[in-house]
Amino acid sequence: MRNTERIAWAIAILASAVAVFALWQRPAAGPGTTSQAELDSNKQILLDFFSFEGPRDVRAERFMTDDYIQHNPRLLKMDEFTGASGRQSWIQGFEEAERRGIRIVDLGGIPLRDPVIVMAEGDLVTAIYRGEMTDPDDPNRTYEAFAFETVRIRDGKMSEHWDQVTLAPGWMNGVAAQ
């Protein structure tokens, strides 16, 4: 065998070894990894939830786990009045707020439809929504503003939710300042 052939064989063997090592080092699919199909499905759950137009209880049953956890402080305040928990907390919280004339979600002009970004990692999905808001210092001007909704998906349903809603003085009297 000539020297050139030996070098070619050595390179081929080395390349094969590197390829095998790279495959060996790559994590296998399993617990802790999420396929692209599952990530896409999780994104669709969030999008479908916000575009759903049916009754609140049907929406909750379809999209939320029984032990759903809400991190929106306005809904958590409603829990003090309703005593509800899990998915029922979301349903009864909105019902109680409606009875009292209180807006649970008021984003000042940011509609929760047609998100500009939807991203998923593992069991979390975040959608970012864009809107135009009036400049508080110049009512003749607007500015671009964003809102987010993040959910944890478990077994094809939302099991936990976060957003940017905050409490503000007077909100319990129907004033929906953010």
Backbone hydrogen bonds, N-H to C=O, Kabsch-Sander energy under -0.5 kcal/mol:
donor,donor_aa,acceptor,acceptor_aa,energy
6,R,2,R,-2.1
7,I,3,N,-2.4
8,A,4,T,-2.3
9,W,5,E,-2.6
10,A,6,R,-2.6
11,I,7,I,-2.5
12,A,8,A,-2.4
13,I,9,W,-2.7
14,L,10,A,-2.5
15,A,11,I,-2.9
16,S,12,A,-2.2
17,A,13,I,-2.3
18,V,14,L,-2.4
19,A,15,A,-2.3
20,V,16,S,-2.5
21,F,17,A,-2.5
22,A,18,V,-2.5
23,L,19,A,-2.2
24,W,20,V,-2.3
25,Q,21,F,-2.0
26,R,22,A,-1.2
33,T,30,G,-2.2
39,L,35,S,-2.3
40,D,36,Q,-2.6
41,S,37,A,-2.2
42,N,38,E,-2.7
43,K,39,L,-2.2
44,Q,40,D,-2.1
45,I,41,S,-1.8
46,L,42,N,-1.5
47,L,43,K,-2.3
48,D,44,Q,-3.1
49,F,45,I,-2.2
50,F,46,L,-2.0
51,S,47,L,-1.2
52,F,48,D,-1.1
52,F,49,F,-0.6
59,R,55,P,-2.6
60,A,56,R,-2.6
61,E,57,D,-2.3
62,R,58,V,-2.4
63,F,59,R,-2.2
64,M,60,A,-2.5
65,T,158,M,-2.4
68,Y,65,T,-1.5
69,I,159,S,-1.9
71,H,161,H,-1.6
76,L,72,N,-2.2
77,K,73,P,-1.7
78,M,74,R,-1.6
79,D,75,L,-1.6
80,E,76,L,-0.7
80,E,77,K,-0.9
81,F,77,K,-0.6
81,F,78,M,-1.1
82,T,78,M,-2.3
83,G,79,D,-2.9
87,R,66,D,-1.7
88,Q,85,S,-0.8
89,S,85,S,-0.7
89,S,86,G,-0.9
90,W,86,G,-1.0
91,I,87,R,-1.8
92,Q,88,Q,-3.0
93,G,89,S,-2.2
94,F,90,W,-1.8
95,E,91,I,-1.9
96,E,92,Q,-2.8
97,A,93,G,-2.2
98,E,94,F,-2.3
99,R,95,E,-2.2
100,R,96,E,-1.8
101,G,97,A,-0.7
101,G,98,E,-0.9
102,I,97,A,-3.0
104,I,102,I,-0.7
106,D,104,I,-0.5
113,R,111,P,-1.3
116,V,128,I,-2.4
117,I,128,I,-1.4
119,M,126,T,-2.8
121,E,124,L,-2.4
124,L,121,E,-2.2
125,V,151,V,-2.5
126,T,119,M,-2.9
127,A,149,E,-2.6
128,I,117,I,-2.8
129,Y,147,A,-3.1
131,G,145,A,-2.5
132,E,109,G,-0.7
133,M,143,Y,-2.7
135,D,138,D,-0.5
135,D,141,R,-2.8
138,D,135,D,-1.0
141,R,138,D,-2.6
143,Y,133,M,-2.4
145,A,131,G,-2.8
147,A,129,Y,-2.1
149,E,127,A,-2.1
150,T,162,W,-2.6
151,V,125,V,-2.6
152,R,160,E,-2.1
153,I,123,D,-3.2
154,R,157,K,-3.1
157,K,154,R,-1.5
158,M,63,F,-3.8
159,S,152,R,-3.4
160,E,152,R,-1.0
161,H,69,I,-1.7
162,W,150,T,-2.8
164,Q,148,F,-0.7
171,W,168,A,-2.0
173,N,170,G,-1.7
174,G,171,W,-1.5
175,V,170,G,-1.6
176,A,174,G,-0.6
